[in-house]
Structures are given as C-alpha cells and as structure tokens.
Amino acid sequence: MRWFNFGILVLISLVLQVSICRRIGIGQQRLIPDLLLLAAVVLAFRAPDKDALIACWVLGLVKDITSGSPLGGYALCFGLMAMLLVRMREVLYGMRSVTLIVITLVMSMVIEQAAFLLCVLKGSAGWNQYSGITFTIFLSAMLTGGLAPYAFWLLTKLHRQLGLQRDRFYPR
C-alpha cells in the first residue's frame, strides 16, 4: 500500500465527513454517512492482510480523535472488523453490491453500538439515551451501507494510487 496516498485519502474523507456531511445531514437527526467506515470496509476487502489491518486501525484512530468517544474505542473496533473481514473476504467476495451493503450495514451497527457501550462504561453517556441513539445509529448505518458500492467503485478506480490489487486475488 502506498501510505502517503492513503494519508491523503484519510484527510479527504475526514474533511468531507466533518465539514460537508455534517452540514447536509438528512432529517431531524441530521443523519450522515460514515465515510471513514466506508473506506475501512473497502480497504479490508482490497488491501493485503497486514496493510488492511494497519489502515483500518488508523481510520479508527482518526474517528476516535474527531468524535467525542473515549480514545481507542473506534480504533479497536475498526481493527477487529478488519481482522474479521480479512479472514472472511474470500468467502464473502466483496465485488457484489449486496454483500458490501449488508457487511457495511452490520459493521456500522456493531461498531457504533460498541462505541456507545464504551461511552456508557466511561460515564459520558447514560443508558436512558439508548433507545433514541440506537434508532439513529440504525438509520445512519443504512445510509452508510447504501453508499458502500459507490465507495468500492471509487477506491477500485484509485487502486494504482493506493497500491491495491485490481482483481480478485487477495495477497497475503
């Protein structure tokens, strides 16, 4: 993987996430897609094993820094997600849109629920907020999952710049 170009991708995703997506949030809850999670899922499918783990951990750390959650929660969750997807990617084969949508939806739900649990354990959130936050997390996960095929298409087009394989072969 070309790490300088990956850093540029992270910076662009972060700027889009923090500035534009928050301004044009959908509905009363101001739902926004999680662009960092989209990049993590696609890189977990496309990058070599070790590079995918490192890249997803870095994306999680960036999300930790920009969100109000305890430091390390998203990094741990993104890293575990990358380990799971790297082990299962030959079975799941991420070139199909339905597979990408379902995996992104499920991973977004699980990661956000784990981050909320960490906030509750840390004391920065209470269980009484759980029902409203869970519905918002579900809607945001649906929006993120719906954008997964487009993110996969975009990062496939950028495979040379990022140093990713273009075909189905998954390097170890």
C-alpha positions in Angstrom: 0.0 0.0 0.0 1.2 3.5 -0.7 0.9 5.1 2.7 1.3 8.7 1.6 -1.6 8.4 -0.8 -3.6 6.6 1.9 -2.9 9.6 4.2 -4.4 11.9 1.6 -7.4 9.6 1.3 -7.9 9.7 5.0 -7.5 13.5 5.1 -10.1 14.0 2.2 -12.5 11.5 3.9 -12.1 13.4 7.2 -12.7 16.8 5.7 -15.8 15.6 3.9 -17.1 13.8 7.0 -16.6 16.8 9.3 -17.5 19.7 7.1 -19.8 18.8 4.2 -21.6 15.8 5.5 -22.4 17.4 8.9 -23.8 20.4 7.1 -26.1 18.5 4.8 -27.3 15.9 7.3 -30.6 14.2 6.5 -33.7 14.6 8.6 -34.2 15.7 12.2 -31.4 13.5 13.5 -29.0 15.0 10.9 -28.0 11.6 9.7 -24.7 11.4 7.9 -22.8 8.5 6.3 -19.6 7.3 8.0 -17.0 7.8 5.3 -14.2 6.6 7.4 -16.0 3.3 8.0 -16.7 3.0 4.2 -13.0 3.4 3.5 -12.2 0.8 6.2 -14.6 -1.8 4.8 -13.4 -1.4 1.2 -9.7 -1.5 2.3 -10.3 -4.6 4.4 -11.6 -6.2 1.2 -8.9 -4.9 -1.2 -5.6 -4.4 0.6 -3.0 -7.0 1.6 -3.6 -8.5 5.0 -1.2 -6.5 7.2 -1.8 -3.3 5.3 -5.6 -3.7 5.7 -5.2 -4.2 9.5 -3.0 -1.1 9.8 -5.1 1.0 7.6 -8.4 0.2 9.4 -6.7 0.8 12.8 -5.5 4.2 11.6 -9.0 5.1 10.2 -10.5 4.1 13.6 -8.0 6.2 15.4 -8.8 9.2 13.2 -12.5 8.6 14.0 -11.6 8.5 17.7 -9.8 11.8 17.6 -12.6 13.6 15.8 -15.5 12.1 17.8 -16.3 12.6 21.4 -15.8 8.9 22.3 -13.1 7.5 24.5 -9.8 7.3 22.7 -9.1 3.8 21.3 -12.6 2.5 21.1 -13.1 3.0 17.4 -9.5 2.0 16.6 -10.1 -1.3 18.4 -13.4 -1.9 16.7 -12.1 -1.0 13.2 -9.1 -3.2 13.8 -11.3 -6.2 14.9 -13.6 -5.5 11.9 -10.6 -5.7 9.6 -9.4 -8.9 11.1 -12.8 -10.5 10.6 -13.1 -9.2 7.0 -9.6 -10.2 6.1 -10.3 -13.8 7.3 -13.7 -14.0 5.5 -13.1 -12.0 2.4 -12.5 -14.9 0.1 -15.8 -16.5 1.2 -17.7 -13.2 1.1 -16.2 -11.9 -2.1 -16.8 -8.1 -1.9 -17.3 -7.4 -5.6 -21.1 -7.9 -5.2 -23.1 -4.9 -4.2 -25.5 -6.7 -1.9 -22.6 -8.2 0.0 -21.0 -4.8 0.5 -24.2 -3.2 1.6 -25.0 -5.9 4.2 -21.5 -6.1 5.6 -21.2 -2.3 5.8 -24.6 -2.1 7.5 -23.8 -4.8 10.0 -20.3 -3.5 10.8 -21.6 0.1 11.2 -24.3 -1.1 13.6 -21.9 -3.2 15.6 -19.1 -0.6 15.8 -21.4 2.2 16.8 -23.1 0.1 19.4 -19.7 -0.9 20.8 -18.6 2.8 20.9 -21.8 3.7 22.7 -21.2 0.9 25.2 -17.7 2.3 25.8 -19.1 5.8 26.4 -21.6 4.3 28.9 -18.8 2.4 30.7 -16.7 5.6 30.8 -19.6 7.6 32.2 -20.0 10.1 29.4 -23.4 8.7 28.4 -26.3 7.1 30.1 -28.5 4.0 29.4 -31.6 6.3 29.3 -30.3 7.6 25.9 -30.0 4.1 24.4 -33.3 3.9 22.5 -33.0 7.2 20.7 -29.4 6.6 19.8 -30.0 3.1 18.6 -32.6 4.2 16.1 -30.3 7.0 14.8 -27.4 4.5 14.6 -29.6 2.2 12.5 -30.6 4.9 10.1 -27.0 6.1 9.8 -25.9 2.5 9.2 -28.5 2.2 6.4 -27.2 5.4 4.8 -23.6 4.2 5.1 -24.5 0.8 3.7 -26.2 2.3 0.7 -23.1 4.2 -0.2 -20.8 1.2 0.1 -20.9 0.1 -3.6 -20.0 3.7 -4.7 -17.1 3.8 -2.3 -15.9 0.4 -3.6 -16.2 1.7 -7.2 -14.2 4.8 -6.3 -11.4 3.0 -4.5 -11.3 0.4 -7.3 -10.7 3.3 -9.7 -7.9 4.6 -7.4 -6.3 1.1 -7.0 -3.0 2.2 -8.6 -2.6 5.3 -6.5 -3.3 3.4 -3.3 -1.2 0.3 -4.3 -4.2 -2.1 -4.2 -4.8 -5.2 -6.3 -7.4 -4.7 -9.1 -8.5 -8.3 -9.5 -9.9 -10.9 -7.1 -6.5 -12.1 -6.0 -6.0 -11.3 -2.3 -2.3 -11.0 -1.5 -1.1 -12.2 1.9 
